[in-house]
């Protein structure tokens, strides 16, 4: 494997912090175990490049053996620089596969000009990648969603979908064939952007199809950024709350058996509430691909 760029002391500290966050997410959610074959989805954006780089660093230091293979889906977007990812991956010595599927033409045929294409595009991309993983025996699919993506999805679902859900760090796909992991679940987007600049990754812009940006996500992103400026630490507090849920203090009858509550039952306060009722399988949530 070729040498990585020479990093400044500041960049090395940043890399160490990100690597620690990825390692903790992997440990907390049992993302990778000995013998895993991990398919790392590489889009050409800063997040997936950073994910691959950090996973490679952890692979070298891990006490267990697991395989990493980078996979990119060439969707035949006009102007897509098809040589960039193969050249980069060959240079750093990472095994890879480039899948070719003309989802661009499908999206253009179905979605009217000027409308956001990201939803259909992501579903087609997810279907192609999930099928490839199942057919080739990969035990995990690693996606590059970070903490900011998870927070934005939480509020998108809350404000526009009427559901209280986000992106879980680990999930089983709807058809049961794949396990998806998000190793960057504890990482902030701003730090990943700084890391990508320090590493000088050959980024491929995500505007090749000419699609309009998702305006709802843009609105949520701006709201969270404003909160972070005015109330530092708020995003981290919300993230902590997602892992500290009290079902009896919400209104979902599927998560908590309100009908079984009777007077005189001890331990029904806020602290013990999560032990009552039968929670749904958290791995059953559908996947989301950016």
N, C-alpha and C positions, 0 to 999 in steps of 0.2 A: 504494500500500500504506500502510495506516495505521501510525502510529508505535508502536513496541514500548514496553513499560513502561520507565520510567527506572530503571536498575540502579545499585546501590551499587558502589563500587570493588571490593569483595570479589566481588560477583556478576559483574562484568565480567571479573575475572581467571579466575573459574570458567568463564565462557562461552568465554573465549579458550583455556583449557586443553582444554575439551571439543571446541571447533572444531578445534584442532590434532590431537587424537586421531582425530577423524573424518577429517580430511584425510589423516593418515598411513595409516589403514586403507584409505582409497580408493586411495591411491597404491600401497601395498604389494601389494594384491591386484587392482589394475586394475579397480576396481568400476565406474567411470564414465569414459566417453570422449566425445569430441566428437560431438555429434549424438544422444546417448542421449535416449530418452524414458523417464523414471523414474517408475514408479507407486509413490508413497509410501503404504504401508498405514497408515491412521490409525484407531486403535481408540478413542481417547478417554482412554487411559492416559498416565501421565507419560512413558514411554519413547518412544512414537510421536510425541507432541507435541514432545519435545526433538529427536528425529531430524529432523522436518520443519523446525523452527526452525534447527537447525545446518546442514542441507543448503541452506536458503534463504540463509544467511549465506555459505556457501561458493560457491553459485551466483553471488552478486553479485561475488565476488572472483576467480572462476576464470578462467584464461586461455582456456578453451574454453567453447563454448556447449552447454548441455544443458537439457532441459525437465523440470520437476517438476510432477506432478499428484497431488493427494491423493485417495485412494479409501477410503471407509468402507463396510463391509458391515453394514446394519441387519438383524439376525437375528430381529427381532420378539420380543425378550425383553420380558416385561411390565414396564412402568415405564421403558423406555428413553427418555431425553429426546431425541427425534429432531431437535429444533431446535438443539441445542447446537453440534454440529460444523458444520452449514451456516452458522450465524450467525457462528461464529468465523472460518471460512475466507473467507467473504465480506468480513468486516471487515478481514482482513489482505491481501486481494486475491490469494488463491491459487486457481487453477482446481481444481475438484473434481468428483467423481461420488459419489453415494450409491446403493449397490446395495441392493436389498431382496430378501431371501430368508428364508423362515420355517424356518430350521434349528432354531429353538427347539422347535417342535412335533415335529420329527423326533427330536431328542435325547430329549425327554420321553417319546415313545412307545417308544423303544428301551431307554433306560437306566432301571433301577428307581429309585424314589424313595430318596434317601439315598446313592446311589452317585455317585462322581465322574464328571461329564459332560464334563470338559475335553478328554479325548482325542478323543472323537467330534466334539465341537463344533469343535475346531481342525481336524480333517480336513475337515469339511464347509466350514468357512470358507476353508481353503486351496484346496479344489477350486473354489469360487466365484470367488475372487480370481485364481487362476491362469488360469481359463478367460477371465475378463474381460480380463486382460492380453494373452493370446494373440490374442483376437478383435479387440482395439483397437490392436494394434501397439506395445505398450510393450516396450522392449528390456531393461529391468531392473525387478525388483520389490524394493523396499526394505522390509525388516522391522526392527522395533525391538528385536531381541535384543541385549543388552549382554554384557560380559565375565562378569558373575556368572551370567547365564543359561547361557553356554557352559560355565563351570566346573561348574555344577550338573548339566547334561546329561551331561558327562563322567563324573561320579561316579554318576549314576543308571544309566547304561549299564554302568559298571564293576561296581557293587554288585548291581544287580538284573537286568541284561540279558546279562551275560557277554561284552560287547564293549567294545573300546577305541575309542570315537568320541564326538564331541561335535557341535557345530554349526559347520560351516565358515563363514568370513566371506563366501565366494562359492561358489555351486553351481549346477549345471544340474538342473532338475527331472527327475523320473523319465521323463516323456514327451518330454523334450528340447525342449519348446516355450518354456520360460522360463528366464531366469537370475535367481537370487535373490541379493541382496546384503544384508549386515548392517553398515551403516556405523558402528554403535555398538560394534563388536567389541572395541575397546580401552577403552571407557568403563565406569567402575564405577557400579553402581546407586545407591549413596549420593550420588554427585555429581550424577547425573541427577535424583534426588529433590530435592536442594537447588536445582538449576537450575529445575526445574518450579515450586517454591515462589516463587523469585525472579521468574519470568516470569508467575506467576499464571495458568497455563493453566486453562481450565474443565474440570477432570477429571471423567470419568464413571466411577463405581466399577465394578469387575469382579465384583460380587456380585449382579447383578440376577436371575440365573437361580436363585439359592439353592443352587448346587452347593457341595459340600464341597471344601475346599482339597485339592490333591494332597498326601497325607500323606508320601509318599516324598520329593517335592521339598522339602517343608517340613523334613523331617529332614536332608536334605543341606544346605539353606540354613543351618540352625542349626549343623551341624558346621563349615561353612566360616567362619561368623561367629565361632565359638569359636576356630578356628585363627587367624583374623585378629587376635583380641584377644590371644591368647597368643604368637603368632609373627607379628608384623607383616611383611608382604611375602610371606607364603607363597602367597597366591593368585596374585600376579604371577609368582612363581617357577614355579608349575604352568603358568600361561599361557605362559611362555617355553618350558617343556619341550614344549608341544604343537607349537611351531614348530622344535623341535630334536630330531627323532626319529631313532634309530639302529635301523633294521629288523633288522639282524643280531644285535641284543642282545635281541630279543623272541622270539616263538615262532610267528609267522605265516608259514607256508610260501608263501603267496601274495605276500608282500611281499619275501621274501628266499629265494634258491635255496640252501638248506642242503645239498641233495644234491650240488651242484656243487663243494663245498669239498673240497680235497685238500691234503695236506701240502706245504709248500714254496711255497704261493701267497703272495706279498707283499701287504701293505696290507689284511690282514683284521682289523686291530685296530679299536678303537672309533671312531677318527677317520675311517677310510676306509670303514666298513661301509655307509654309506648309498649308496655309489656302485655297490654290487653288487646284482644282481637287477633285476626289473622291477616297479616299484610300480604299484598300481592307480590308476585315474583318480580323483583326489580330488574331481572335480566330479560323480561318479556317485552320491555319497551322497544319500539321500533327504532332503527338506526337513523342517523342524520349525517349526510355527507355535504360538506361545504363546497 
